Amino acid sequence: MASGTGNDRLRDRLVVLVGGSGFFGRHLAQELLRCGARLRIASRHPERAFAIRPLANLGQVQFQLCDVLQPRMLTEAMAGAEAVINLAGAFTGDLDGLQGKGAGRIATAALAAGASSFVHVSAIGADPASDIAYARTKAEGEAAVLAAFARATVLRPSILFGADDNFINLFARLIATFPVLPVFAPGARLQPLFIDDAAQAAVAALGDPRAHGGRIHEIAGPEVLTMLELNAAIAAAQHRRRSFVPLPDALSAAIAAGTGWLPGAPLTRAQWKLLQPGNCASGQYPGLAELGVAPRPLGLFLDRWMLRYRRHGRFGAKAFA
C-alpha cells in the first residue's frame, strides 16, 4: 500500500529521487511511497520506473526527464524539493560529471531549492587515491556533497541483491546453463546487502538529518561469502550439481581485459579490479545498526528465488540435476 506505516517524518513531503529508475531506485521508491512521501523520480529514463505507478495513490508520484549534466534540467527537477536522494552514477561515461563533481552540483541544487535533508548513495570501496575511475570519482563525489550540503548523509552500500537484480541472476543463469563454470576472484570476500534493507537505511537517514547528517555510513549484509561460496550456494538452491573452476588472478585479469569491452561481458577490467580486494564493510564507519535496520541474509531468500532456475521449476521430480 502506498500509505503504509513508514517514517512519518517524510509523510506528505516532496522527495526527489535523482537517478531513481534503476534497480535501487525502484525499490527505494516503493519504500518512500510506503512512508506516504510525495515522490518525484528524476532520471534520464523515467519510463523505466513506471512499474511503481500502481503502488502510489493518485497524484503521489511524478516522473520527470532529467539529465543531471544539464543545469537547467537539474534546477527544474529540484523545484519544491523538501528532501533529496541522489543515486546518479555509472561505471562508464562522464564519471566526474555524474558522480564526482556532478554529485556536488546535485547537492547544491537541492540546497538552493530549500531541501532540508539529502542522502547521497556512494559505494563501499570509494577511494580518492584509487587508479580506478569509478572508485576515485565516488570518493570525490562524497567530498563534494558534504562540502555543498553539510547535513547530507553519505551511504556506502556493499553489493546489492534482490529478486530482480543483475548480480545473483547473472550467476544463476550461467549455473543453470553450463555444467562447468570458471569463477573470477574465487577468494574475494563479499558482504551482499538485501536491496530492501538498503532502501530502509536510506529512508531512515533521509527522515532524520539531525541524527545522521554529516556522516558516512557503510551499509552491508550480515554475512560474508567468497565468490566461490556464493556460486556454490546458488547451485545448491537450484538443485544442480556443478563443477567450479577457480581462476588464478592473472588469468582472470587477462580475460577481463580481453573481453570486458564486449556487450554482455560478465566482467569488465574495472569491475575485476574492484572485485579483487572484496566488497566488505571496513568497520571504520557507522553501519545499519545506527540507522535502525537489521539486515537479512541471502540464504533467507535464495531457495525461493532459484525455483525458476530449477529443472522443470516447481514440478521437477529430481532433487538434483
N, C-alpha and C positions, 0 to 999 in steps of 0.2 A: 504493500500500500504506500502511496506517496506521502501520506501524513503520519508515518509511524512515529514511535517514541524514541527519537534520536536525541541529538544535542539540542536542547531547547534554545540555546543562545543563538542558533542560526535560523530559527523559525521565522519565516516571512522576510528574511534578509536576502538581498540580491548577491548571490555568489557567482563570480565569473570564473569559469574553468577554462584556462588557456591551454590549447593543445589537448582538448578533452575528448577527442573522437577515437583515441586508441584503446588498447586493452585496459590499461589502468584507468583511463578517463571514463570509460563506460561503467566500470564498477564503482568508481568514485562518485559518478553522477547518481547512481542508484542510492548510495549511502546518503548523499546530500538531500535527495528527494524524500527519503525516509525521515529526515530531520525536519522536513517542512520548509526547507530553503526554497527561494526562487532562484532558478538556475539559468545562466546563460553559458552555453558551450560555444567558445570562440576557437575556430580551427580553420586550417586551410581546406579541410574536407569534413565539414559539419555533417554532411549526409551519412557519414559512417556511424554516427551516433543516433540515427533516427530510431533505432530499435528500442530506445528507452522511452519513447513517447507514451506507450500505454501505461507506464509506471507513474506518470505525472498527472496531477489534477489539471483541470482546464486553466490554461494561462500560466502554469507553473514553470515551464521550461521553454527556452528560446534558443534557436540555433543561429549563429552569426558567422559569416565568412570573415576570416581574419588571417592575414599573413603578418606575423609579428615583425618581419623585416620592413614592413611599410608603416611608418609612424602614424599616418592618418588613420589607417585601419585599426591600429592598436589603440589610439585615443578613443575612437568610436566604440570599440569593444568594451572599454573600461567605463563608459558613461554610466553614472549612478551606482557604480560598484561599491558594496559595503564590505565585501571580503573577496579575496582572490586566491586561487591555487594555480600555480604555474607548473605545467607538465611538458612544456615545449622542449624538444630535444631530438637528436638523431645520431646515427653512427657515421653518416657521411654528409657531404654538402658543406654549407657555411656554418660550421660548428660554433665559431665565435659569435656569429650573428644570432644563432638560435639559443645556445646555452652558455656562452661566455659573456661578453659584454652585453649581448642581447638580453640576458636574464636581468641585468641591472636596469635596462631600459623598460622592461616589463614592470619591474618593481617601482620604478619612478613614475610610470604612468598610473599605476594603481594608487600610489600615494596622492598624486595630483587629482585623481578622481574622488578622493575622500575615503578610500578604503581604510578600515581600522585594523584589519588583520590580513596577513599574507603568508602563504605556505609555499615554499619552493621545493620541488622534488628533484633531488640530485641523485647520487648513486654511491654505494659503497665502492671504495677504490678511487674516489676523486682525489687527485694529487697534482698540485701546481707544478711539481718538478717532473712529472711523467713525460716520457717521449711519445706517448700515445695521445693523439689529439683529443679523443673522447674524454679520457680521464683528466687531462690538463684543463680543458675548457669547462668541464663540470666543476672543478675546484675554483676556477676563475669566476664562474657564474655565481657560486656561493658567496664569494667575497664581494662581488658587485651587488648582489641582492642585499646583503647585510649593510653595505655602505649606503645604499639608497633608501632602505626601509629597515630602520634599526630594530623594530619589533617583529621582524619576519622570523618565521621558524623554517629551518632547513631540515629536510628529511633525506636520509641516505638509505634507501631500501636495498636489500640484497636481491637476488634473482627472484622474480615473482612468478607464482604458479597459480593456475586455475583451470577449470574445465575447458575453457575456450582459449587457452594460451598458445603461444608458438614455441614453447620450450619443452614441456613434458610431451606435448602432442607430436613434436618433431621426432623425438626418440621413439615414441610409441608407434608411429607409422613405420619407421625403419625396422624396429624389432618385429612388428607384425609381418614384415615383408621378407626379411633376409634371415637365414639360419645362422650366419656368422657375421659379426659386425666388429669393426675397429672402434676403439674408444680413445678419443683425444684426451690428453691430460688426465689419465686414469686416476692419479692420486690427488688431483685438485680437490680441495675441500669446499663444499657449498653449504650454505645455510638458507635454503629456499623458504620464502615467506608467502603464505596464502594471500591472494590478492584482496580478499575482503577484509583481512586483518590490516593490511596496509591502508585500505580505504578508511577504516575506522580510526587508524592513527592520524591520518591527515585531517579528518573531520574534528578529532579531539584537539589537535593543535590549532586549527583554524578557529574553533569556538572559544579558546581561552588564551589569547595572546599575552595576557599578563603573566600567566604561569609558564608559558612555553616560548614566548617571543625572545628573539635574540640568541637562540640556542640551536645547536646542531644535534639531531638525534640519528643514531644508527638503528635502523629497524630491520630485524632479521628473524627467521623462524626459530623454533625451539630445538631443532636437531641439526647435526652436521653430518653430511653424507659426502663420500667421494664420488667422482664421476662414475667410477666402476660400480660402486654400490647402488647408485641411482639407476643405472641401466639394468642391473640385476633385479632391483625391486620392481621396475616396470615390467620386465619379462615375467616375473613371478605373478604379478597381478593380471597379466594376460593369459596365464596358464600355458606359457610357452617355454620350451627348453631351447636356450640359445647359447652359442659359444661367443665369448667376447675376447677380442684380441687387443690387449693394452699396447698402444703405440708409444715408442720412445719419443722423447721431446723433440729430438732433431728431425725425425720423420714427420711428426705432427706439424711442426713449423713449416717444413718444406711443402707439405700438402696444402696447408692453409694459404701459403704464399702463392702456390702454383694454381690453385683452383678457386680461391676466395673471391676473385673478381667475377666469377660466373654467376648468372642469375640462379637463385635457389641453392647456392653452395651452402653446405652445412656449417661452415666456419670461415670467416674472413681472417686475414692476418692480424688485424687489430683485435678482433674478438678472441683469437687464440692467445695473444699476449695478455689480454685482460683475464682470461680464464686460468692461465698457468699458475699464478700465485694463489688462486682460490677466490672465494667471494663470501667471506665471513665477517661478522662484526668484530672490530678491533677491541672493544671493551673500553675505549678511551672516552666514549661519549654516552650520554643517557640513551635509553632504548625504549622499547614498547611499554615496559612496566611503568615508567614515568608518565606515559600517555594513557594509562589505564586499560591497556589492551593485553589480553592473554592469547598468544599466538597458537594456532592449531597446526599439528604436524601433517606432512604429506600423506603419511600412512592412513590417516583418518578418511581420506577421500579416494585413494588410488584404486582400490578394488572396484568401487562403483564406476569410476571414470573409465577404467580399462575394459568394461563389459563390451563396448562396441568394437574393441580391437581383438576380442577372443574369437576363435574359430567357431562360427555359427552363433556368435553373440551369446545371448542368454540361453540358447537352446542347444549348446554344444554338449555332446554325450561324453566326451573325453575330458578328464581333468587337465591333462597336459597334451600339447601337440608340438 
